[in-house]
Amino acid sequence: MTFINIVNRDVANLTNCAHEPIHIPGSIQPNGCLLAVKTVDFTIDFCSENITRYTVSGYQELLGKNISLVFGEDQTAGLKKYIEEQDILSAPWELELSGKKILGIIHRSGSWLIIELEDKSEEPAELSDIYRQTKRMTAYIQKATTLKMLCQSVADETRSITGYDRVMIYRFDEEYNGEVFAESVTEERESFLGLHYPHTDIPAQARDLYIRNLLRVIVDINYAPSPIYTMDDAPHKNLDLSLAYLRSVSPIHIKYLQNMGVAATLTISIIHEGRLWGLIACHHYTPKYITTYTRITALLQGQFLTSQISVRELSEEFEVAKKVNKALEGLREQIFTVESILLPEIIKNPELLSLTNSTSVIILVDEKIYSHGILPQDDEIKKLANWLHTYNATAIFSTEKLSSIYPEAKKWCQSASGVLFHALGSGHNNCIIWFRPEALQEVYWAENPAKTIENDREGLSPRKSFNLWKETKNCESTRWQKPELAAASNFANALQKQVHIMFLTKEELKQRTLSEKLQEANSELENLNWISSHDLKEPLRKIQMFASRIIEHDFTGNYELVLKLVKKMSVSAERMQLLVKDILSYSRFSHLEDVLEIISLNEAVEKVIHDVQEEISEKQAIVECGALPDVKGVSFLIQQLMINLISNALKFSKPDVIPHIMISSVTGHSGSLPEAVRSVNAFHVIRVKDNGIGFENEFREGIFKVFTKLHNNTVYSGSGVGLALCKKIMKMHNGYITAEGSPGYGASFSLYFPRE
């Protein structure tokens, strides 16, 4: 049978360290021995070369043999019972080999059972020792008011337990850059407290192993590794040593520690919410071995700290949470106590900034920006909002360094380095964005993080210098804390609901307005249909009748009769022409959007009197006009309004009575306007009064409906659209028109023009 070692001989340097297979080094540290047996039959499949430390047989005699050849039948039976009854990772297996007391650390790796053997140099901790350690833990839990204080206590206690020269609580940030968060160190050593180390110092695959294996020991970095052998009975045969504490160390890491001047290390993982939160990193400057039970005791410190992280972080966030929750309640009350959302009032509420401890905020709804604080220009904010909507897959996004992902933000650093964004839905780009200003920070690194790789005669290697290097961080705000993010989400959700309701209300109002306009249009179409089938047909019928008489009867020589019929045809044609003209005018005004200007009513009346001078002269009418105010309106519409009223007064005059039309400005006249309008008292009131035939007051509102006529066409001609046109003109000027009448005594029309 041929035996081979499985030592990984690939050359590792900083160009390939991210892919270095550190979990299968194929060798171990020599302070213990390793066996790997098949779980199906307990035959030895892997064996470290230094197994002779505990047996008289070498790996050549042991490979392929049953494990009882090493431990004997009785201890092998005890091993099997131990595996069945114990959590093999919780306590070591105790045995004897060649008269020595040995400890076995056992774990499973694929289809093998890995047994690591080392000397038993101490007894397990007594119950009294465990009690004292627990009591000390309880004491510094109660004493520590912050997470930093607790970490310092853990560092001190771990150094007391293990005796290392330096114990650091090493905390990772989001990008796995590390910071020495707490430290306990001997007096003769310089402090590393507060120093930062780049993420490249601990590669991703190393961090993954720290999560899988919570404890890592290097007794002497200058050790000579002991290779692992196996039978050459399968291609690419290897053994995963991820959970083995004896696992040999990456040569790059060894070089790194040598450059630091460290000779021995102990590393304990701190896991929080499934993520590598940090490490308890113990350094010694001479080789140092610590026993199994000491390692277990130190590991308990890490597990204890892990259990306290959430509690301490929540405790530190509690004061922040109280403040932001108070602001949140005030804002939610403001949102939900108003019938319609008042964004201008909400944006100015100081609690909106207190909610996230920000200095400025914007709400963008329906392409309109409501803002508070020092901010970029509106067009830049809209551009940013559009980018945030497309950049972020979710409706929520926050960053402390906006310029790192949105370069245009560099010019806003002083006022807007950090952003907290929430989409509000219910429309394109609707959102709320909080901003934080730049918070200049000084970060001290153990050497320039850009120089973590050095090129020397040996090629690429870890840096040799760990001199202090200061970095000033700019264009970066303070970190958004969990209570702030949670409160922002709660408020944004409530705001989104109200914005959605607002949009639904607007849509409902829009649909209702359209429906009313449609009803009005339908009503006018019905009237148009009625006039088409009656008023327009009637003059056409007469024209046809008179023309037929002329054609069918021979009126030769009867010139006067023919002339009389032709005149009647002409009158009917003129009436139809007038009707068509008025209908076109009425429909055209429905879509007119002229710019309003200051109009002199006296000048408008003068022009109208000039236009209808023939009718006035024909009836010898008297038109009196007092001093009238200036109003804001459209000139030709005001003239059309006055033409209709004066023409009506002339048309509906009494026979044998000289028409008398009086136009005046009336003070304090409210007419028949609704009470709500009267109380405004912000109108110019113009009265147009005549001494004509008048009308019953029960028709005072009906006469303004299109095509409504109170009198017979044979006596008083007209299309019935004149007064409806007057009402529409006044409505276009945001005014009103009312009428009062008395049969036989005339009519009075009051025009209400809004004051400036």
SEPA-192463 format. One record per residue (C-alpha): x, y, z; residue number from 1. Coordinates in steps of 0.02 Angstrom, whole numbers, padded with zeros to 5 digits. Example, Ala and Ser with C-alpha at 12.3 -4.5 7.8 and 13.67 -1.06 7.14 Angstrom:
! residues 2
R        x        y        z   seq
R    00615   -00225    00390     1
R    00684   -00053    00357     2
//
This chain:
! residues 756
R        x        y        z   seq
R    00000    00000    00000     1
R    00065    00173   -00045     2
R    00050    00317    00077     3
R    00046    00502    00030     4
R    00038    00663    00127     5
R   -00098    00789    00084     6
R    00002    00947    00117     7
R   -00059    01092    00011     8
R    00096    01151   -00081     9
R    00018    01289   -00184    10
R    00119    01448   -00164    11
R    00012    01573   -00070    12
R    00039    01760   -00081    13
R   -00067    01916   -00078    14
R   -00115    01896   -00260    15
R   -00211    01737   -00225    16
R   -00246    01746   -00038    17
R   -00430    01780   -00069    18
R   -00442    01604   -00142    19
R   -00314    01516   -00032    20
R   -00389    01349    00029    21
R   -00344    01378    00211    22
R   -00469    01246    00269    23
R   -00368    01104    00188    24
R   -00186    01142    00230    25
R   -00146    00955    00245    26
R   -00043    00983    00403    27
R   -00062    01028    00586    28
R    00028    01122    00721    29
R    00144    01003    00816    30
R    00077    01034    00992    31
R   -00045    00890    00966    32
R   -00083    00742    00850    33
R   -00226    00706    00732    34
R   -00318    00550    00676    35
R   -00466    00540    00557    36
R   -00568    00378    00559    37
R   -00709    00322    00447    38
R   -00875    00334    00537    39
R   -00938    00172    00460    40
R   -00805    00054    00530    41
R   -00684    00160    00634    42
R   -00535    00122    00523    43
R   -00397    00253    00522    44
R   -00396    00347    00355    45
R   -00287    00498    00399    46
R   -00146    00515    00524    47
R   -00024    00654    00567    48
R    00160    00612    00553    49
R    00192    00654    00736    50
R    00073    00519    00801    51
R    00225    00434    00879    52
R    00212    00566    01014    53
R    00078    00454    01093    54
R    00101    00282    01011    55
R    00245    00165    00968    56
R    00173    00142    00794    57
R    00194    00265    00653    58
R    00066    00317    00524    59
R    00126    00176    00408    60
R    00070    00043    00534    61
R   -00092    00133    00581    62
R   -00171    00186    00417    63
R   -00307    00065    00362    64
R   -00314   -00015    00536    65
R   -00452   -00006    00666    66
R   -00439    00133    00794    67
R   -00425    00001    00932    68
R   -00244   -00024    00877    69
R   -00210    00149    00952    70
R   -00330    00157    01100    71
R   -00359   -00027    01144    72
R   -00524   -00117    01149    73
R   -00586   -00043    01313    74
R   -00548    00138    01270    75
R   -00616    00115    01095    76
R   -00780    00055    01171    77
R   -00775    00206    01286    78
R   -00746    00319    01136    79
R   -00898    00249    01046    80
R   -01004    00271    01203    81
R   -00938    00449    01223    82
R   -00986    00489    01044    83
R   -01161    00420    01067    84
R   -01197    00504    01235    85
R   -01102    00669    01230    86
R   -01108    00829    01131    87
R   -00934    00799    01064    88
R   -00899    00984    01044    89
R   -00945    01030    01223    90
R   -00814    00933    01323    91
R   -00653    00836    01281    92
R   -00638    00647    01290    93
R   -00516    00591    01426    94
R   -00405    00438    01400    95
R   -00232    00364    01432    96
R   -00095    00321    01308    97
R    00076    00251    01354    98
R    00045    00300    01535    99
R    00002    00480    01491   100
R   -00162    00566    01525   101
R   -00228    00628    01358   102
R   -00373    00736    01302   103
R   -00463    00703    01138   104
R   -00553    00843    01047   105
R   -00676    00761    00928   106
R   -00783    00825    00785   107
R   -00858    00761    00623   108
R   -00794    00813    00452   109
R   -00891    00736    00308   110
R   -00883    00546    00323   111
R   -00740    00553    00449   112
R   -00725    00576    00634   113
R   -00576    00688    00674   114
R   -00488    00657    00840   115
R   -00360    00786    00899   116
R   -00249    00726    01041   117
R   -00152    00832    01165   118
R   -00079    00818    01339   119
R   -00195    00837    01486   120
R   -00096    00960    01591   121
R   -00234    01016    01708   122
R   -00395    00957    01786   123
R   -00567    01026    01735   124
R   -00623    01178    01829   125
R   -00700    01143    01997   126
R   -00879    01194    02032   127
R   -00815    01332    02146   128
R   -00707    01402    02005   129
R   -00854    01403    01886   130
R   -00958    01490    02019   131
R   -00824    01625    02045   132
R   -00809    01656    01858   133
R   -00997    01668    01839   134
R   -01004    01789    01985   135
R   -00870    01899    01905   136
R   -00967    01897    01740   137
R   -01125    01949    01832   138
R   -01030    02088    01921   139
R   -00965    02171    01765   140
R   -01133    02150    01678   141
R   -01210    02254    01816   142
R   -01067    02378    01819   143
R   -01053    02407    01631   144
R   -01180    02537    01572   145
R   -01123    02535    01390   146
R   -01066    02405    01265   147
R   -00892    02481    01264   148
R   -00877    02464    01453   149
R   -00934    02283    01442   150
R   -00806    02245    01306   151
R   -00670    02320    01414   152
R   -00720    02208    01559   153
R   -00718    02055    01445   154
R   -00545    02103    01381   155
R   -00479    02121    01559   156
R   -00556    01957    01617   157
R   -00494    01861    01464   158
R   -00315    01922    01492   159
R   -00329    01872    01675   160
R   -00388    01696    01627   161
R   -00264    01664    01486   162
R   -00111    01768    01531   163
R   -00083    01841    01357   164
R    00013    02004    01341   165
R   -00126    02089    01245   166
R   -00313    02054    01230   167
R   -00414    02159    01108   168
R   -00599    02165    01069   169
R   -00591    02190    00881   170
R   -00753    02254    00802   171
R   -00796    02249    00617   172
R   -00891    02382    00520   173
R   -01009    02349    00374   174
R   -00862    02325    00255   175
R   -00764    02217    00380   176
R   -00635    02349    00417   177
R   -00585    02319    00598   178
R   -00569    02433    00749   179
R   -00488    02396    00917   180
R   -00643    02434    01019   181
R   -00574    02383    01189   182
R   -00403    02327    01248   183
R   -00312    02254    01399   184
R   -00122    02258    01380   185
R    00034    02246    01488   186
R    00115    02410    01538   187
R    00271    02386    01433   188
R    00171    02369    01272   189
R    00102    02515    01173   190
R   -00087    02528    01159   191
R   -00180    02487    00998   192
R   -00345    02552    01065   193
R   -00444    02646    00933   194
R   -00335    02589    00788   195
R   -00418    02532    00627   196
R   -00363    02391    00512   197
R   -00421    02365    00332   198
R   -00534    02220    00283   199
R   -00391    02145    00181   200
R   -00302    02098    00344   201
R   -00433    01962    00370   202
R   -00489    01892    00200   203
R   -00665    01830    00168   204
R   -00624    01644    00182   205
R   -00539    01675    00350   206
R   -00694    01767    00412   207
R   -00799    01619    00354   208
R   -00692    01499    00457   209
R   -00707    01613    00609   210
R   -00896    01592    00596   211
R   -00885    01402    00582   212
R   -00748    01378    00713   213
R   -00764    01496    00861   214
R   -00590    01466    00932   215
R   -00419    01473    00847   216
R   -00249    01445    00931   217
R   -00072    01471    00869   218
R    00052    01414    01001   219
R    00210    01467    00909   220
R    00209    01553    00741   221
R    00381    01480    00702   222
R    00319    01301    00719   223
R    00367    01163    00598   224
R    00202    01091    00533   225
R    00170    00905    00547   226
R    00103    00835    00382   227
R   -00051    00724    00373   228
R   -00038    00557    00283   229
R   -00168    00445    00203   230
R   -00177    00293    00089   231
R   -00163    00328   -00096   232
R   -00326    00242   -00137   233
R   -00428    00384   -00216   234
R   -00389    00535   -00326   235
R   -00384    00710   -00249   236
R   -00407    00641   -00074   237
R   -00412    00776    00059   238
R   -00474    00819    00233   239
R   -00573    00974    00284   240
R   -00494    01042    00444   241
R   -00610    01193    00465   242
R   -00658    01142    00643   243
R   -00488    01075    00695   244
R   -00401    01184    00824   245
R   -00232    01108    00773   246
R   -00259    01160    00591   247
R   -00100    01229    00514   248
R   -00095    01416    00479   249
R   -00087    01508    00313   250
R    00092    01562    00275   251
R    00028    01737    00235   252
R   -00049    01750    00408   253
R    00112    01687    00486   254
R    00208    01821    00392   255
R    00084    01953    00447   256
R    00106    01904    00631   257
R    00295    01900    00613   258
R    00290    02076    00544   259
R    00190    02129    00696   260
R    00315    02045    00813   261
R    00183    01926    00881   262
R    00236    01748    00929   263
R    00072    01666    00987   264
R   -00113    01703    00969   265
R   -00284    01651    01029   266
R   -00436    01710    00931   267
R   -00617    01692    00988   268
R   -00760    01735    00870   269
R   -00901    01851    00920   270
R   -01056    01811    00817   271
R   -01207    01925    00817   272
R   -01365    01890    00716   273
R   -01273    01764    00608   274
R   -01136    01888    00561   275
R   -00955    01901    00620   276
R   -00973    02052    00734   277
R   -00794    02046    00796   278
R   -00654    01946    00879   279
R   -00573    01928    01047   280
R   -00393    01937    00983   281
R   -00259    01883    01107   282
R   -00075    01915    01067   283
R    00082    01855    01155   284
R    00258    01906    01109   285
R    00338    01739    01153   286
R    00273    01563    01114   287
R    00127    01520    01227   288
R    00026    01361    01252   289
R   -00140    01363    01344   290
R   -00228    01206    01396   291
R   -00394    01141    01334   292
R   -00492    01192    01488   293
R   -00417    01366    01485   294
R   -00468    01382    01303   295
R   -00645    01326    01347   296
R   -00652    01454    01488   297
R   -00593    01592    01370   298
R   -00720    01535    01240   299
R   -00857    01560    01369   300
R   -00806    01743    01378   301
R   -00837    01762    01192   302
R   -01004    01673    01202   303
R   -01052    01779    01352   304
R   -01008    01939    01258   305
R   -01105    01878    01106   306
R   -01260    01855    01213   307
R   -01246    02033    01278   308
R   -01220    02129    01115   309
R   -01404    02146    01071   310
R   -01450    02195    01248   311
R   -01314    02327    01257   312
R   -01348    02397    01085   313
R   -01533    02409    01124   314
R   -01493    02494    01289   315
R   -01385    02623    01201   316
R   -01519    02650    01070   317
R   -01655    02668    01201   318
R   -01628    02855    01231   319
R   -01624    02886    01044   320
R   -01782    02782    01026   321
R   -01873    02881    01161   322
R   -01835    03045    01073   323
R   -01881    02989    00898   324
R   -02038    02897    00956   325
R   -02099    03055    01041   326
R   -02073    03149    00878   327
R   -02158    03008    00783   328
R   -02314    03013    00891   329
R   -02328    03201    00867   330
R   -02312    03184    00679   331
R   -02434    03038    00666   332
R   -02560    03139    00767   333
R   -02539    03286    00649   334
R   -02563    03175    00497   335
R   -02716    03082    00558   336
R   -02809    03227    00641   337
R   -02830    03329    00482   338
R   -02963    03290    00354   339
R   -02843    03321    00211   340
R   -02654    03307    00219   341
R   -02569    03477    00245   342
R   -02394    03452    00177   343
R   -02338    03634    00199   344
R   -02378    03622    00385   345
R   -02303    03448    00408   346
R   -02137    03494    00324   347
R   -02114    03642    00443   348
R   -02147    03537    00599   349
R   -01979    03528    00694   350
R   -02022    03351    00749   351
R   -01999    03293    00570   352
R   -01813    03329    00588   353
R   -01806    03263    00767   354
R   -01878    03100    00703   355
R   -01712    03054    00620   356
R   -01596    03184    00700   357
R   -01575    03264    00530   358
R   -01545    03445    00480   359
R   -01654    03454    00325   360
R   -01796    03360    00241   361
R   -01900    03365    00082   362
R   -02067    03289    00034   363
R   -02092    03269   -00153   364
R   -02273    03241   -00203   365
R   -02348    03261   -00375   366
R   -02188    03344   -00440   367
R   -02200    03479   -00304   368
R   -02064    03495   -00172   369
R   -02100    03542    00008   370
R   -01937    03575    00099   371
R   -01862    03625    00266   372
R   -01679    03665    00300   373
R   -01527    03702    00192   374
R   -01544    03599    00034   375
R   -01489    03586   -00148   376
R   -01592    03670   -00284   377
R   -01763    03596   -00325   378
R   -01708    03532   -00495   379
R   -01560    03443   -00414   380
R   -01674    03366   -00283   381
R   -01792    03301   -00417   382
R   -01645    03228   -00511   383
R   -01581    03145   -00350   384
R   -01756    03077   -00311   385
R   -01769    03002   -00485   386
R   -01597    02922   -00465   387
R   -01640    02851   -00294   388
R   -01799    02774   -00364   389
R   -01701    02686   -00501   390
R   -01542    02646   -00402   391
R   -01631    02564   -00257   392
R   -01728    02403   -00287   393
R   -01833    02432   -00130   394
R   -01932    02582   -00070   395
R   -01809    02617    00072   396
R   -01628    02670    00060   397
R   -01501    02754    00173   398
R   -01318    02798    00162   399
R   -01195    02902    00261   400
R   -01089    02940    00107   401
R   -01202    02986   -00038   402
R   -01059    03054   -00144   403
R   -00977    02882   -00152   404
R   -01122    02817   -00257   405
R   -01190    02980   -00326   406
R   -01042    03090   -00376   407
R   -01148    03245   -00405   408
R   -01179    03251   -00217   409
R   -00998    03303   -00183   410
R   -01047    03486   -00200   411
R   -01181    03465   -00066   412
R   -01070    03380    00064   413
R   -01084    03517    00194   414
R   -01273    03506    00200   415
R   -01316    03336    00126   416
R   -01183    03202    00146   417
R   -01304    03071    00212   418
R   -01479    03031    00150   419
R   -01624    02927    00213   420
R   -01748    02894    00073   421
R   -01924    02824    00074   422
R   -02033    02808   -00081   423
R   -02214    02859   -00054   424
R   -02295    02781   -00206   425
R   -02459    02851   -00277   426
R   -02364    02941   -00414   427
R   -02199    02958   -00506   428
R   -02052    03000   -00390   429
R   -02160    03035   -00237   430
R   -02044    03018   -00087   431
R   -01979    03089    00076   432
R   -01792    03115    00098   433
R   -01701    03164    00257   434
R   -01527    03240    00243   435
R   -01379    03247    00362   436
R   -01229    03363    00346   437
R   -01047    03316    00336   438
R   -00970    03260    00502   439
R   -00781    03269    00486   440
R   -00702    03117    00569   441
R   -00521    03073    00608   442
R   -00485    02887    00593   443
R   -00318    02815    00651   444
R   -00256    02665    00552   445
R   -00113    02546    00588   446
R   -00020    02609    00433   447
R   -00099    02677    00274   448
R   -00237    02553    00223   449
R   -00187    02577    00041   450
R   -00016    02502    00081   451
R   -00072    02334    00149   452
R    00032    02245    00015   453
R    00220    02269   -00001   454
R    00335    02213   -00140   455
R    00505    02156   -00080   456
R    00637    02029   -00130   457
R    00519    01889   -00080   458
R    00382    01958   -00190   459
R    00213    02017   -00128   460
R    00191    02002    00060   461
R    00093    02079    00204   462
R    00148    02251    00257   463
R    00293    02263    00378   464
R    00245    02432    00449   465
R    00107    02462    00575   466
R    00148    02645    00608   467
R    00006    02760    00654   468
R   -00079    02839    00502   469
R   -00219    02968    00516   470
R   -00360    02981    00391   471
R   -00485    03125    00389   472
R   -00653    03067    00323   473
R   -00753    03199    00232   474
R   -00917    03201    00136   475
R   -00982    03076    00263   476
R   -01119    03100    00393   477
R   -01147    03015    00559   478
R   -01220    02840    00552   479
R   -01408    02816    00542   480
R   -01460    02720    00698   481
R   -01589    02582    00704   482
R   -01721    02681    00804   483
R   -01706    02823    00679   484
R   -01726    02705    00531   485
R   -01875    02619    00614   486
R   -01961    02784    00658   487
R   -01932    02849    00482   488
R   -02012    02692    00409   489
R   -02163    02707    00524   490
R   -02190    02890    00480   491
R   -02160    02862    00294   492
R   -02288    02720    00293   493
R   -02417    02831    00378   494
R   -02376    02975    00261   495
R   -02390    02860    00110   496
R   -02565    02807    00162   497
R   -02619    02989    00179   498
R   -02539    03037    00013   499
R   -02630    02891   -00067   500
R   -02794    02950    00009   501
R   -02757    03126   -00052   502
R   -02730    03063   -00229   503
R   -02889    02960   -00222   504
R   -02983    03113   -00159   505
R   -02911    03218   -00300   506
R   -02958    03086   -00427   507
R   -03132    03075   -00354   508
R   -03151    03265   -00362   509
R   -03082    03264   -00538   510
R   -03204    03129   -00591   511
R   -03347    03219   -00505   512
R   -03302    03383   -00591   513
R   -03291    03294   -00758   514
R   -03458    03212   -00724   515
R   -03537    03380   -00684   516
R   -03464    03455   -00842   517
R   -03527    03307   -00940   518
R   -03700    03327   -00866   519
R   -03695    03512   -00909   520
R   -03636    03471   -01084   521
R   -03772    03340   -01103   522
R   -03901    03467   -01044   523
R   -03839    03593   -01171   524
R   -03839    03459   -01306   525
R   -04019    03420   -01262   526
R   -04060    03605   -01278   527
R   -03965    03613   -01442   528
R   -04062    03462   -01501   529
R   -04224    03546   -01447   530
R   -04183    03709   -01534   531
R   -04128    03615   -01689   532
R   -04292    03519   -01695   533
R   -04402    03670   -01654   534
R   -04331    03846   -01669   535
R   -04218    03810   -01817   536
R   -04351    03710   -01909   537
R   -04483    03842   -01882   538
R   -04402    03983   -01985   539
R   -04349    03856   -02117   540
R   -04529    03795   -02129   541
R   -04591    03974   -02153   542
R   -04461    04011   -02286   543
R   -04512    03852   -02376   544
R   -04697    03896   -02359   545
R   -04678    04074   -02425   546
R   -04567    04015   -02568   547
R   -04695    03881   -02613   548
R   -04834    04011   -02622   549
R   -04732    04116   -02742   550
R   -04693    03965   -02851   551
R   -04865    03882   -02846   552
R   -04972    04037   -02872   553
R   -04960    04157   -03016   554
R   -04942    04328   -02934   555
R   -04905    04414   -03099   556
R   -04932    04600   -03078   557
R   -04960    04584   -02890   558
R   -04791    04658   -02845   559
R   -04841    04710   -02669   560
R   -04895    04533   -02619   561
R   -04734    04456   -02684   562
R   -04632    04589   -02593   563
R   -04727    04553   -02433   564
R   -04690    04366   -02444   565
R   -04507    04396   -02484   566
R   -04493    04512   -02333   567
R   -04567    04376   -02224   568
R   -04440    04253   -02293   569
R   -04300    04376   -02255   570
R   -04360    04399   -02076   571
R   -04362    04210   -02050   572
R   -04188    04194   -02125   573
R   -04121    04333   -02013   574
R   -04198    04251   -01861   575
R   -04117    04084   -01905   576
R   -03949    04172   -01938   577
R   -03959    04258   -01767   578
R   -04000    04094   -01683   579
R   -03851    04005   -01763   580
R   -03736    04150   -01716   581
R   -03791    04148   -01534   582
R   -03770    03959   -01521   583
R   -03594    03970   -01590   584
R   -03551    04112   -01470   585
R   -03617    04014   -01322   586
R   -03518    03856   -01363   587
R   -03360    03957   -01402   588
R   -03359    04038   -01230   589
R   -03353    03866   -01149   590
R   -03172    03847   -01204   591
R   -03109    04027   -01194   592
R   -02955    04055   -01082   593
R   -02908    04237   -01114   594
R   -02797    04333   -00996   595
R   -02894    04448   -00879   596
R   -02855    04635   -00878   597
R   -02920    04792   -00794   598
R   -03077    04850   -00886   599
R   -03165    05018   -00871   600
R   -03351    04979   -00862   601
R   -03396    05157   -00914   602
R   -03293    05140   -01074   603
R   -03369    04969   -01108   604
R   -03547    05039   -01090   605
R   -03505    05186   -01204   606
R   -03448    05066   -01342   607
R   -03606    04961   -01323   608
R   -03719    05115   -01333   609
R   -03629    05164   -01492   610
R   -03654    04990   -01566   611
R   -03841    04986   -01531   612
R   -03873    05169   -01570   613
R   -03994    05128   -01713   614
R   -04106    05024   -01597   615
R   -04098    05160   -01465   616
R   -04146    05294   -01592   617
R   -04283    05186   -01667   618
R   -04367    05170   -01497   619
R   -04315    05344   -01438   620
R   -04245    05259   -01283   621
R   -04156    05345   -01140   622
R   -03998    05262   -01074   623
R   -03923    05333   -00914   624
R   -03755    05273   -00846   625
R   -03680    05329   -00682   626
R   -03499    05315   -00623   627
R   -03448    05134   -00634   628
R   -03292    05050   -00558   629
R   -03151    04964   -00650   630
R   -03157    04774   -00646   631
R   -03040    04633   -00697   632
R   -03102    04543   -00850   633
R   -03097    04508   -01037   634
R   -03145    04662   -01138   635
R   -03251    04586   -01277   636
R   -03344    04474   -01153   637
R   -03390    04623   -01044   638
R   -03454    04713   -01199   639
R   -03554    04558   -01250   640
R   -03628    04554   -01075   641
R   -03685    04735   -01085   642
R   -03749    04716   -01264   643
R   -03862    04572   -01210   644
R   -03932    04665   -01059   645
R   -03962    04831   -01151   646
R   -04033    04741   -01305   647
R   -04151    04642   -01192   648
R   -04209    04803   -01109   649
R   -04245    04879   -01280   650
R   -04327    04720   -01346   651
R   -04443    04693   -01197   652
R   -04500    04874   -01184   653
R   -04686    04918   -01167   654
R   -04781    04982   -01319   655
R   -04808    05171   -01323   656
R   -04688    05193   -01174   657
R   -04516    05269   -01201   658
R   -04388    05140   -01141   659
R   -04284    05201   -00994   660
R   -04125    05105   -00951   661
R   -04024    05149   -00796   662
R   -03849    05078   -00764   663
R   -03772    05113   -00594   664
R   -03651    05053   -00463   665
R   -03741    04999   -00305   666
R   -03660    04999   -00132   667
R   -03700    04857   -00011   668
R   -03824    04774   -00128   669
R   -03828    04585   -00102   670
R   -03978    04541   -00208   671
R   -04022    04357   -00199   672
R   -03846    04290   -00176   673
R   -03821    04146   -00052   674
R   -03785    04195    00127   675
R   -03606    04127    00117   676
R   -03569    04242   -00031   677
R   -03650    04393    00049   678
R   -03540    04378    00202   679
R   -03384    04393    00094   680
R   -03434    04571    00044   681
R   -03296    04579   -00087   682
R   -03394    04625   -00245   683
R   -03427    04773   -00356   684
R   -03616    04771   -00386   685
R   -03679    04843   -00551   686
R   -03867    04861   -00580   687
R   -03950    04869   -00752   688
R   -04133    04923   -00729   689
R   -04270    04954   -00858   690
R   -04454    05003   -00863   691
R   -04507    04865   -00983   692
R   -04634    04727   -00974   693
R   -04546    04640   -00827   694
R   -04578    04460   -00773   695
R   -04641    04358   -00628   696
R   -04509    04333   -00493   697
R   -04539    04147   -00492   698
R   -04440    04146   -00657   699
R   -04293    04244   -00584   700
R   -04177    04091   -00595   701
R   -04255    04000   -00743   702
R   -04227    04144   -00863   703
R   -04037    04109   -00857   704
R   -04057    03934   -00926   705
R   -04008    03916   -01107   706
R   -04150    03931   -01234   707
R   -04275    03980   -01100   708
R   -04401    04109   -01165   709
R   -04547    04182   -01067   710
R   -04630    04270   -01214   711
R   -04705    04221   -01382   712
R   -04592    04235   -01534   713
R   -04727    04326   -01632   714
R   -04713    04473   -01514   715
R   -04536    04466   -01446   716
R   -04404    04383   -01556   717
R   -04247    04300   -01487   718
R   -04157    04133   -01470   719
R   -04165    04113   -01281   720
R   -03978    04106   -01258   721
R   -03942    04289   -01215   722
R   -03963    04282   -01027   723
R   -03883    04109   -01018   724
R   -03735    04188   -01106   725
R   -03733    04328   -00976   726
R   -03728    04202   -00835   727
R   -03585    04108   -00917   728
R   -03486    04269   -00942   729
R   -03507    04315   -00758   730
R   -03455    04139   -00705   731
R   -03298    04154   -00812   732
R   -03257    04313   -00715   733
R   -03287    04223   -00548   734
R   -03442    04330   -00524   735
R   -03630    04313   -00514   736
R   -03786    04383   -00598   737
R   -03959    04393   -00520   738
R   -04126    04460   -00582   739
R   -04282    04537   -00506   740
R   -04441    04576   -00600   741
R   -04616    04642   -00584   742
R   -04744    04618   -00725   743
R   -04781    04786   -00807   744
R   -04649    04878   -00705   745
R   -04485    04818   -00779   746
R   -04336    04711   -00733   747
R   -04174    04737   -00638   748
R   -04014    04638   -00663   749
R   -03872    04643   -00534   750
R   -03694    04600   -00585   751
R   -03569    04548   -00450   752
R   -03386    04573   -00500   753
R   -03251    04518   -00376   754
R   -03151    04659   -00299   755
R   -02961    04654   -00312   756
//
